[in-house]
Each structure stands twice: as C-alpha cells, then as structure tokens.
Amino acid sequence: MSDLSQKITGYDLWHLKLPVTSRRDHGIGSVEGACEVVILRLTSEDGAHGFGEASPWSVFTGTPEATFAALDRYLRPVVLGAKVGDRSAIMARAAYAVAHCTEAKAALETALLDLAGRISNVSVWSLLGGKCRDAIPLSCSIANPDFAQDIDLLARLHDDGVRIVKLKTGFKDHAFDIMRLEYLAQNCPEFSVRVDYNQGLNIEDAPAQVRDVARFAPDFIEQPVRAHHFGMMAKLRQMTDVPLLADESVFGPEDMERAARDGICDGVSIKIMKSGSLTRGQTVARIAAAHGLTAYGGDMFEAGLAHLAGTHMIAATPEITLGCEFYQASYFLKEDILEEPFKVRNGQVCVPDGPGLGGKPDLGKLDHYAVSKAVAA
Ligand code: MG
C-alpha cells in the first residue's frame, strides 16, 4: 500500500541521554554532561517509518520525563489506528489530549510529516507549502563559562565559514559580558554578533545593562528579562535602537498575537519545541510578519533529527529571514544520532531534497544512548 489511507500501526519511543563536549551556560540555567531528547518512531501498515524528536529543557519548555509520558500515555491512543493522511485531525486531537507538552506535540507532527513524505515520495518542505530557500545561514552560540574554550570554537567556526555568532549573556556578571563583546569587536570583525540573555537580567539592572550592550550595535538583543515581564520588554524596546527579540515570551501563535499587540519586540525566535508543531511555527512567523516583525529559526538543545524538522519548516517559510541556530549536532554533541551527518556547508545549513525529512536516526545509536524506551518487540 503506498497511499495515505493506510493506518498507523506502530508507535515506539526512546528517551536518550546524549553526551556533550562542553558546558553551556544560559541566563536561565546550564547544560552539562548530557542533553536529553525523546525520539518517536511511527510505523504504517505497509511498514514505512516516520521519525520525530522532542528536545525539552526543564528550565525552558519542560522535562524529558513529562515529554516521554505525554507521548507514551496520552498521545499514543490519539495516533494508533488513525490514517496516515489525517494529520490535521490527529494534531487537533493531540492539542487537547494533554495540556502544554509542546515538545511532544512537535515530535508527533514531525513523525507524521516524515511518514507521509516517505510514503508519498515528497520532502517535508513540500508538505509545508513548498520551498523558498535551499540554504539557511547558521548562527552558533558562544555560551561556555570558560571563554578560552569559546575562543577555540570561534577559530573552528571561522574555518568552517560560519559568520554569525550569538553571545549568551546574563549568566555570570556584566563585566564578563562586556569583556567578551569587546573581544569579539576587536578580534572577530567578520562575525555578525547577536546577544541573548535568556531572561538572565533582573528588572532593576536591565535598562542600564541593555543600554551598555547596545553600544556594541549587535544585530539584536534577545529576551533580557523574564518571559512574563511584558512591560519591561516593551520599555527596553523603546529605550534602544538595537532590535529587541522575544524568545521565552513567545511560545505559540497566541503569545505572538499578544506580544505584537503589547509592542514587546521587533522580532521573534521561532522554535518548533515552543510552538508545538512545524505548522504552528509557520503561523507564528506569519503573525509576526503581518505586524512588521522579523523572525529567526531558534532551537533547543537538540540532536540532528530536530534540526532536520526545523530546517524543513524554515525552508518552507519565507517570513523566517534571520537564519537558524541548528549548531548542536555539529558543535555540541559528542555524537549525533543521524545515519548521515546533518549537513552544513560554508556556514549554511543545507535543505535536504530526499523524501520525508531526508534523513533518519541510526537505530543502533538510539539503543546505545537510551535510558528508557517503549519499543515493540
Ligand atoms: Mg533565546
């Protein structure tokens, strides 16, 4: 059977702990030792597979344990027995089967798209409206508390043709942030620099510190204060000419509407792990564009499978104009899970043309890195 009326008969899960090469500090927390993701595999009646990844972070979107439970207990009955082609109906039921758990829902839609694409022999970007670009500029984050290690990373990025970096700020002290901005200005003039506080500033310090950082004229300054501090975000936006971006303040289309109405940002970071699906990420981008706001493709601490999903979303969404930050598979994980490496060439992520996501995980690696799984014998 090669049509989309066949049913989904298999539903397997792996909770992975993937070793990482360095510590990463962000304003809201750190990642050290390992990055945890959950992989979903759907199987159709004729034996075709579709894969999706959920990449939660406990301090940002949610926990891997909650993600695994959402997929295993609450979303499984919504999916098993449904037709492969009924993707919209499945996602509509999933929205109400469990509250929040956006990473689990993103993994589900990714796997449904991958499965439908493989059966129909078309790329996921085609299922999302068609392609508007073949390559996406890559931004890599500078987030190591040991800046000497990040100086080595900068040399590697330069050799690889990467020309955008995002400085993670607000996790140590203001002097450390200014020292690193001065280093970048003096030693790395070929890099575009973005600044991301990940909510790291308190509201008392934010105006003065953001004004200081704005002197370096970065491309933008992202989420200086807590997600719910909409009033302070709006005030900081008014205060400086450097564009202010929202990340943690905007998860899905509903938040985007409010953010635009309240004037809290000039642009937004769109992540499928926040929006809860690729199509909802596209909706966020279109609401932003309708209000004259920019967008880029952000990510969480992900493996290459989630990078592929984000790549297809951006490839099919002309409103996402500021590139992506899918760097973890190449520059953070000790080993990625994909069979073929996530493709970055001359600082640009390459949009795959193969059916589905155009790449899939190595089953041996899934079993090797699994700390728990729910896989049919
Ligand atoms: Mg951010």
Boltz pocket constraint, residues with backbone or C-beta under 6 A from the ligand:
constraints:
  - pocket:
      binder: B
      contacts: [[A, 196], [A, 198], [A, 222], [A, 223], [A, 247], [A, 248], [A, 269], [A, 298]]
      max_distance: 6.0
